[in-house]
Every structure is written in C-alpha cells, then in structure tokens.
Amino acid sequence: DEMFFLQIETSQGQAKLGDLKKHLVEVDVELGGLRTIVSQAEGRLKINERETEALQLRYRNIQSVVERCNVQIGEEVRMQGESRDAIEARDAADQNRPRVR
C-alpha cells in the first residue's frame, strides 16, 4: 500500500517538476526578450548621449560666435560714437571760426 502511495507521490512530483521546467523555459524566453529590450535601450541611450554631446558642442560654438558678434557690434558702436563725437567737435569748431567771404 505504501509503495502505491510512493509511486503516486513520485509521479505527482515528476509531473510538478515537468511543469516547473516548462515554466522555467517560458521565464527564460521572456527573460531573453527583456535582455534584448534592455540592450536596445542601452544602445539608444548611447546614441542619445552622443547626440546630446554633439548638441552641447554646437551650442558652445554658437554661443562663441554670438559673443564674438557682440564684441564686434560693441566695437562698431564705439567707433561710430567716436566718429559722431569727432564730427560734432569739427562742426562746433567750424561754428566758432570767423567766416571768410
């Protein structure tokens, strides 16, 4: 009688073990799919990092150009101011000179 129950328990244990193995295969397949997704995400992350670095470099270059332009604009404004001052000084000197006819 005990042997009969041992055989039933063994059979049930083997069936359960088979189910667990099947489940393990399913989990392993799903895990493989997740590994692929993680790998793809890491690849996109590296691409995004490179794109971010490139955009940051481009931003710094543009910022440098803007700063140089601002310096040039400042110089031009200064020179125009000096020219305007010189013209005004000449005009003032001309007004103070006696006119010869």
C-alpha positions, 0 to 999 in steps of 0.5 A, a space after each residue: 500500500 505504501 509503495 502505491 502511495 510512493 509511486 503516486 507521490 513520485 509521479 505527482 512530483 515528476 509531473 510538478 517538476 515537468 511543469 516547473 521546467 516548462 515554466 522555467 523555459 517560458 521565464 527564460 524566453 521572456 527573460 531573453 526578450 527583456 535582455 534584448 529590450 534592455 540592450 536596445 535601450 542601452 544602445 539608444 541611450 548611447 546614441 542619445 548621449 552622443 547626440 546630446 554631446 554633439 548638441 552641447 558642442 554646437 551650442 558652445 560654438 554658437 554661443 562663441 560666435 554670438 559673443 564674438 558678434 557682440 564684441 564686434 557690434 560693441 566695437 562698431 558702436 564705439 567707433 561710430 560714437 567716436 566718429 559722431 563725437 569727432 564730427 560734432 567737435 569739427 562742426 562746433 569748431 567750424 561754428 566758432 571760426 570767423 567766416 571768410 567771404 
